[in-house]
Amino acid sequence: MEDSEIVKRDHQRNKSEIVKLVKEMFSQQRWGDEEYKKKLQELVVKDEELVKDVIKKIKLERGFD
């Protein structure tokens, strides 16, 4: 598996974790709870980093940059 495929897979998994957490927040009616807000923010930051990695790996594989 190419590096970009691995990073894309990790990004997909993280997005799934974000969706799962949001669903949990709504089902427990804890939207806005500080504990959940912190977890969600951590996942969003991680996702931003994964997106940067995806772009970087694709550019390297295609000879850009």
DSSP file (Angstrom, degrees, kcal/mol; ACC not computed):
  #  RESIDUE AA STRUCTURE BP1 BP2  ACC     N-H-->O    O-->H-N    N-H-->O    O-->H-N    TCO  KAPPA ALPHA  PHI   PSI    X-CA   Y-CA   Z-CA
    1    1 A M              0   0    0      0, 0.0     2,-0.0     0, 0.0     5,-0.0   0.000 360.0 360.0 360.0 133.3    0.0    0.0    0.0
    2    2 A E     >  -     0   0    0      1,-0.1     4,-1.9     4,-0.0     3,-0.3  -0.305 360.0-111.7 -71.2 156.6    1.4    3.4   -0.9
    3    3 A D  H  > S+     0   0    0      1,-0.2     4,-2.4     2,-0.2     5,-0.2   0.886 118.2  53.8 -55.9 -41.2    2.0    6.1    1.7
    4    4 A S  H  > S+     0   0    0      1,-0.2     4,-2.4    53,-0.2    -1,-0.2   0.867 106.9  51.9 -65.0 -34.3   -0.8    8.2    0.4
    5    5 A E  H  > S+     0   0    0     -3,-0.3     4,-2.2     2,-0.2    -1,-0.2   0.887 109.7  49.3 -67.8 -38.8   -3.2    5.3    0.7
    6    6 A I  H  X S+     0   0    0     -4,-1.9     4,-2.3     2,-0.2    -2,-0.2   0.931 113.0  46.2 -64.6 -46.0   -2.2    4.7    4.3
    7    7 A V  H  X S+     0   0    0     -4,-2.4     4,-2.3     1,-0.2    -2,-0.2   0.894 111.5  51.9 -66.0 -39.6   -2.7    8.3    5.2
    8    8 A K  H  X S+     0   0    0     -4,-2.4     4,-2.3    -5,-0.2    -1,-0.2   0.909 109.5  50.4 -61.2 -41.5   -6.0    8.5    3.3
    9    9 A R  H  X S+     0   0    0     -4,-2.2     4,-2.4     2,-0.2    -2,-0.2   0.918 110.1  49.4 -62.2 -44.3   -7.2    5.4    5.3
   10   10 A D  H  X S+     0   0    0     -4,-2.3     4,-2.3     1,-0.2    -1,-0.2   0.890 109.9  51.9 -62.0 -39.3   -6.1    7.1    8.6
   11   11 A H  H  X S+     0   0    0     -4,-2.3     4,-2.4     2,-0.2    -2,-0.2   0.913 109.2  50.0 -62.7 -43.6   -8.0   10.2    7.6
   12   12 A Q  H  X S+     0   0    0     -4,-2.3     4,-2.1     1,-0.2    -2,-0.2   0.913 110.2  50.3 -61.5 -43.3  -11.2    8.2    6.9
   13   13 A R  H  X S+     0   0    0     -4,-2.4     4,-2.0     1,-0.2    -1,-0.2   0.910 110.1  49.8 -61.8 -42.5  -10.9    6.5   10.2
   14   14 A N  H  X S+     0   0    0     -4,-2.3     4,-2.1     1,-0.2    -1,-0.2   0.906 108.7  52.1 -64.8 -41.0  -10.5    9.8   12.0
   15   15 A K  H  X S+     0   0    0     -4,-2.4     4,-2.3     1,-0.2    -1,-0.2   0.898 108.2  52.3 -61.0 -38.9  -13.6   11.2   10.2
   16   16 A S  H  X S+     0   0    0     -4,-2.1     4,-2.6     1,-0.2    -1,-0.2   0.887 107.6  51.7 -63.2 -39.0  -15.5    8.1   11.4
   17   17 A E  H  X S+     0   0    0     -4,-2.0     4,-2.4     2,-0.2    -1,-0.2   0.883 108.4  51.4 -65.0 -38.1  -14.4    8.8   14.9
   18   18 A I  H  X S+     0   0    0     -4,-2.1     4,-2.4     2,-0.2    -2,-0.2   0.941 111.9  46.0 -63.2 -47.4  -15.6   12.4   14.6
   19   19 A V  H  X S+     0   0    0     -4,-2.3     4,-2.6     1,-0.2     5,-0.2   0.916 112.2  51.3 -61.5 -44.0  -19.1   11.3   13.4
   20   20 A K  H  X S+     0   0    0     -4,-2.6     4,-2.3     1,-0.2    -1,-0.2   0.919 111.0  47.9 -59.8 -45.3  -19.3    8.6   16.1
   21   21 A L  H  X S+     0   0    0     -4,-2.4     4,-2.5     2,-0.2    -2,-0.2   0.908 111.3  49.7 -64.3 -42.9  -18.5   11.2   18.8
   22   22 A V  H  X S+     0   0    0     -4,-2.4     4,-2.3     2,-0.2    -1,-0.2   0.918 111.0  49.7 -63.6 -43.1  -21.0   13.7   17.5
   23   23 A K  H  X S+     0   0    0     -4,-2.6     4,-2.8     1,-0.2    -1,-0.2   0.913 111.2  49.9 -60.7 -42.0  -23.7   11.0   17.4
   24   24 A E  H  X S+     0   0    0     -4,-2.3     4,-2.0     2,-0.2    -2,-0.2   0.905 108.5  52.8 -62.7 -42.3  -22.9   10.0   20.9
   25   25 A M  H  <>S+     0   0    0     -4,-2.5     5,-3.1     1,-0.2     6,-0.4   0.918 113.8  42.8 -59.8 -44.4  -23.1   13.7   22.0
   26   26 A F  H ><5S+     0   0    0     -4,-2.3     3,-1.2     3,-0.2    -2,-0.2   0.910 111.9  52.6 -69.6 -42.4  -26.5   14.0   20.5
   27   27 A S  H 3<5S+     0   0    0     -4,-2.8    -1,-0.2     1,-0.3    -2,-0.2   0.842 115.8  40.8 -65.0 -32.0  -27.8   10.7   21.8
   28   28 A Q  T 3<5S-     0   0    0     -4,-2.0    -1,-0.3    -5,-0.2    -2,-0.2   0.369 109.4-125.0 -94.3   4.6  -26.8   11.5   25.3
   29   29 A Q  T < 5S+     0   0    0     -3,-1.2    -3,-0.2    -4,-0.2    -4,-0.1   0.894  72.6 128.4  51.1  45.8  -28.0   15.1   24.9
   30   30 A R    > < +     0   0    0     -5,-3.1     3,-2.4    -6,-0.2     2,-0.2  -0.004  22.4 150.1-117.0  27.3  -24.6   16.3   26.0
   31   31 A W  T 3  S+     0   0    0     -6,-0.4     3,-0.1     1,-0.3    -9,-0.0  -0.451  74.0  21.6 -61.8 126.4  -24.0   18.7   23.1
   32   32 A G  T 3  S+     0   0    0      1,-0.3    -1,-0.3    -2,-0.2     2,-0.1   0.318  85.2 146.7  95.8  -7.3  -21.8   21.5   24.4
   33   33 A D    <>  -     0   0    0     -3,-2.4     4,-2.7     1,-0.1    -1,-0.3  -0.418  53.4-130.4 -61.1 133.6  -20.5   19.4   27.3
   34   34 A E  H  > S+     0   0    0      1,-0.2     4,-2.3     2,-0.2     5,-0.2   0.863 104.9  54.6 -59.0 -39.4  -16.9   20.5   27.9
   35   35 A E  H  > S+     0   0    0      1,-0.2     4,-2.0     2,-0.2    -1,-0.2   0.931 113.5  41.7 -60.8 -45.8  -15.5   16.9   28.0
   36   36 A Y  H  > S+     0   0    0     -6,-0.2     4,-2.9     2,-0.2     5,-0.2   0.876 111.3  55.6 -70.3 -37.6  -17.0   16.2   24.5
   37   37 A K  H  X S+     0   0    0     -4,-2.7     4,-2.5     1,-0.2    -1,-0.2   0.906 108.9  48.5 -60.6 -40.3  -16.0   19.6   23.2
   38   38 A K  H  X S+     0   0    0     -4,-2.3     4,-2.2    -5,-0.2    -2,-0.2   0.933 112.7  46.8 -66.1 -45.7  -12.4   18.8   24.1
   39   39 A K  H  X S+     0   0    0     -4,-2.0     4,-2.0     1,-0.2    -2,-0.2   0.916 113.7  49.0 -61.5 -43.2  -12.5   15.4   22.5
   40   40 A L  H  X S+     0   0    0     -4,-2.9     4,-2.3     1,-0.2    -2,-0.2   0.914 109.8  51.0 -64.1 -43.3  -14.1   16.8   19.4
   41   41 A Q  H  X S+     0   0    0     -4,-2.5     4,-2.5    -5,-0.2    -1,-0.2   0.899 108.8  52.1 -61.6 -40.8  -11.5   19.6   19.1
   42   42 A E  H  X S+     0   0    0     -4,-2.2     4,-2.3     1,-0.2    -1,-0.2   0.906 110.8  47.5 -61.7 -42.0   -8.7   17.0   19.4
   43   43 A L  H  X S+     0   0    0     -4,-2.0     4,-2.3     2,-0.2    -2,-0.2   0.874 111.1  51.2 -67.6 -36.7  -10.2   14.9   16.6
   44   44 A V  H  X S+     0   0    0     -4,-2.3     4,-2.3     2,-0.2    -2,-0.2   0.920 111.0  47.5 -66.9 -43.1  -10.6   18.0   14.4
   45   45 A V  H  X S+     0   0    0     -4,-2.5     4,-2.0     2,-0.2    -2,-0.2   0.922 112.2  50.3 -62.6 -43.7   -7.0   19.1   14.9
   46   46 A K  H  X S+     0   0    0     -4,-2.3     4,-2.3     1,-0.2    -2,-0.2   0.902 109.6  51.8 -60.2 -40.9   -5.9   15.5   14.2
   47   47 A D  H  X S+     0   0    0     -4,-2.3     4,-2.5     1,-0.2    -2,-0.2   0.898 106.5  52.9 -64.4 -40.5   -8.0   15.5   11.0
   48   48 A E  H  X S+     0   0    0     -4,-2.3     4,-1.9     1,-0.2    -1,-0.2   0.904 110.7  47.9 -60.5 -40.8   -6.4   18.8    9.9
   49   49 A E  H  X S+     0   0    0     -4,-2.0     4,-2.2     2,-0.2    -2,-0.2   0.894 110.6  51.3 -66.9 -40.0   -3.0   17.3   10.3
   50   50 A L  H  X S+     0   0    0     -4,-2.3     4,-2.6     2,-0.2    -2,-0.2   0.893 107.6  52.8 -64.9 -39.2   -4.0   14.1    8.4
   51   51 A V  H  X S+     0   0    0     -4,-2.5     4,-2.3     2,-0.2    -1,-0.2   0.918 108.8  50.0 -62.2 -42.9   -5.3   16.2    5.5
   52   52 A K  H  X S+     0   0    0     -4,-1.9     4,-2.5     1,-0.2    -1,-0.2   0.912 110.9  49.9 -60.7 -41.8   -2.0   18.0    5.3
   53   53 A D  H  X S+     0   0    0     -4,-2.2     4,-2.8     2,-0.2     5,-0.2   0.899 108.7  52.2 -63.9 -41.1   -0.2   14.6    5.3
   54   54 A V  H  X S+     0   0    0     -4,-2.6     4,-2.4     2,-0.2     5,-0.2   0.948 111.7  46.0 -59.3 -49.1   -2.5   13.3    2.5
   55   55 A I  H  X S+     0   0    0     -4,-2.3     4,-2.4     1,-0.2    -2,-0.2   0.919 113.6  49.4 -60.9 -44.7   -1.7   16.4    0.3
   56   56 A K  H  X S+     0   0    0     -4,-2.5     4,-2.3     1,-0.2    -2,-0.2   0.930 112.1  47.2 -61.5 -46.8    2.0   16.1    1.1
   57   57 A K  H  X S+     0   0    0     -4,-2.8     4,-2.4     1,-0.2   -53,-0.2   0.896 112.2  49.7 -64.2 -41.2    2.2   12.4    0.2
   58   58 A I  H  X S+     0   0    0     -4,-2.4     4,-1.9    -5,-0.2     6,-0.2   0.925 111.1  49.4 -64.6 -43.5    0.2   12.8   -3.0
   59   59 A K  H  X>S+     0   0    0     -4,-2.4     5,-2.8    -5,-0.2     4,-0.5   0.913 111.8  48.9 -61.8 -42.0    2.4   15.6   -4.1
   60   60 A L  H ><5S+     0   0    0     -4,-2.3     3,-0.8     1,-0.2    -1,-0.2   0.912 111.1  49.6 -63.9 -42.1    5.6   13.6   -3.4
   61   61 A E  H 3<5S+     0   0    0     -4,-2.4    -1,-0.2     1,-0.2    -2,-0.2   0.816 113.9  45.7 -66.7 -30.1    4.2   10.6   -5.3
   62   62 A R  H 3<5S-     0   0    0     -4,-1.9    -1,-0.2    -5,-0.2    -2,-0.2   0.431 118.1-109.4 -94.5   0.5    3.3   12.7   -8.3
   63   63 A G  T <<5S+     0   0    0     -3,-0.8    -3,-0.2    -4,-0.5     2,-0.2   0.654  72.1 134.9  84.2  15.5    6.6   14.5   -8.3
   64   64 A F      <       0   0    0     -5,-2.8    -1,-0.3    -6,-0.2    -2,-0.1  -0.564 360.0 360.0 -89.4 160.5    5.4   17.9   -7.2
   65   65 A D              0   0    0     -2,-0.2    -1,-0.2    -5,-0.0    -5,-0.1   0.434 360.0 360.0  79.6 360.0    7.0   20.0   -4.5
